[in-house]
Structure formats: structure tokens, C-alpha cells
Amino acid sequence: MNKTKVKKQVMDAYGFRHACKIFDADKKIGDEDFDFVLETAHLSPSSFGFEPWSFVVLQDARIRELLVPYAWGATKQLPTASHFVILLAKKSVDMKHGSDYVRYMMKEIQQLPDDVADEKNEKYKHFQESDFDIADERTMFDWAGKQCYIALGNMMSAAAMIGIDSCPVEGFDRKLLEKVLADEGVLDRQKYGVAVMAGFGYRIKQPREKTRRSKADKIRTV
Ligand SMILES: Cc1cc2nc3c(=O)[nH]c(=O)nc-3n(C[C@H](O)[C@H](O)[C@H](O)COP(=O)(O)O)c2cc1C
């Protein structure tokens, strides 16, 4: 591996990425390229490996339009993005220790023997109730949501590596937006809530210069 070359490619991508406010509505991302972006969400790490998420690729223009009044941060991105992803975070009905979903993940997906799964569930219970203190509904949803942001970051970085623009979106009224999605049959509100969203596509104008605090102001080695 040529590290110098790879580092330059990564840094070029991080320089290229910006929060794209409006996309070129005529330019579509090819299936293979978007599959690559989704693959990075699929392979993203999650706490205990329990994948507290689901990703909706919202390509239905009518439903996108219905969301606009409740998504002030995406009024231009919703209608113009080639692909628009809603990252759903699982609620405590699934994420709570001992739930059917947690059992399914350990047994069917992680293929753990019963005794190992029981032990893991005990650790997970202690983690939820004591270490991280996330047992109440809202905190557990937010904990699941934090993990969705890892997938979001990976998708945006991967997209930038192949010249695809993106915009992360949390400018929305969660309750009202979720109601639309539930009414349209896109969201099961018992199990999921909207963590964050993201548009992907191609820019039509150049972004402003990046503004960042100095590294010295935010990074320290002790
Ligand atoms: C979690 C998150 C939510 C964001 N929500 C929105 C949004 O709703 N609408 C928008 O236009 N930009 C949104 N942004 C973009 C930020 O404003 C932007 O990333 C920041 O100003 C830095 O600029 P840059 O990404 O172009 O470097 C969001 C960014 C993050 C990380």
C-alpha cells in the first residue's frame, strides 16, 4: 500500500466533502456507486454489534415532497438529491437487554452459543442500567441514534471518496416528520424513530471555504 497516496486521496475527499445545500436534480448517482455508499453503512460498527438501525432510501418524489414542510434543513435537498436516506434508530422495545431482537442478534446473526449469549446479555444489561445509564426510553433512543451517526459519517466520507456530494440533515421537526412517514407506511413508530437524514447527489455550485477552529484549540495530547 502506498500510504502517502492513500492519505492524499482521503484528505482530498475530506476537502471535497461539504454540506451540499442544493444538488443538480438532473444528475443521478449510478446504482453501483450508491450500493458502495450503502455498503459502508452496512459494515459500520455498533455497540455490542447489535445494529440499532435501519436505513430507508427514500426515492419516492411524492413522499419527499410531503416531508419538505417539516424539514427546514432540507427544503432544497429533498427535491434535488439523487438519493435521500433516512437513518432510523431502534427504540427500547428492540434495544433493551433480553428483548427478542437482542436475542435474535446474538443467536441468529452472531451465532453465539446459548451460554455465551446469556453472559453477553448480562453484560449488556449492566451496561444499559449502570455503566451508561441509558435504560429510559428517550436516552436509549438517543444512544441508538448516536450509532446511526457513525453510519452517516462513513457514508458521507465514502461518497466523497468517489466524488459524490452529500448533506447531513437534522433540521426537521421529528414528531411531525415521523407522522408523515408513519402515515405513508415507511416508519413503524413502535420500533423506530428518525435519528438523522442525508441527501446524496452532485453539487451545482461551488461551496464556501471551510471554516474550522484551529486544531490547537480542540486537540490536545496529555
Ligand atoms: C448532524 C448534522 C446535522 C446537520 N443538519 C443540517 C441540515 O439540516 N441542513 C443543512 O443544510 N446542513 C446541515 N448540516 C451541515 C452543517 O451545517 C455543516 O456540516 C457545517 O456547517 C460544516 O460545514 P461543511 O460540512 O460544509 O464543512 C448538518 C451537519 C451535521 C453534522
The ligand as a Gaussian input file, in Angstrom:
#p B3LYP/6-31G(d) Opt

LIG

0 1
 C      -25.545000      16.165000      12.398000
 C      -25.587000      17.270000      11.399000
 C      -26.778000      17.827000      11.035000
 C      -26.837000      18.816000      10.055000
 N      -28.051000      19.291000       9.639000
 C      -28.091000      20.106000       8.560000
 C      -29.339000      20.458000       7.977000
 O      -30.412000      20.084000       8.440000
 N      -29.319000      21.223000       6.863000
 C      -28.139000      21.669000       6.302000
 O      -28.196000      22.345000       5.283000
 N      -26.950000      21.372000       6.859000
 C      -26.895000      20.591000       7.955000
 N      -25.686000      20.236000       8.493000
 C      -24.462000      20.741000       7.855000
 C      -23.593000      21.626000       8.748000
 O      -24.155000      22.902000       8.868000
 C      -22.182000      21.657000       8.169000
 O      -21.677000      20.348000       8.166000
 C      -21.232000      22.564000       8.918000
 O      -21.643000      23.892000       8.856000
 C      -19.815000      22.448000       8.403000
 O      -19.761000      22.742000       7.021000
 P      -19.237000      21.680000       5.943000
 O      -19.936000      20.385000       6.243000
 O      -19.658000      22.247000       4.638000
 O      -17.758000      21.548000       6.097000
 C      -25.634000      19.283000       9.490000
 C      -24.430000      18.723000       9.893000
 C      -24.397000      17.717000      10.805000
 C      -23.080000      17.068000      11.145000

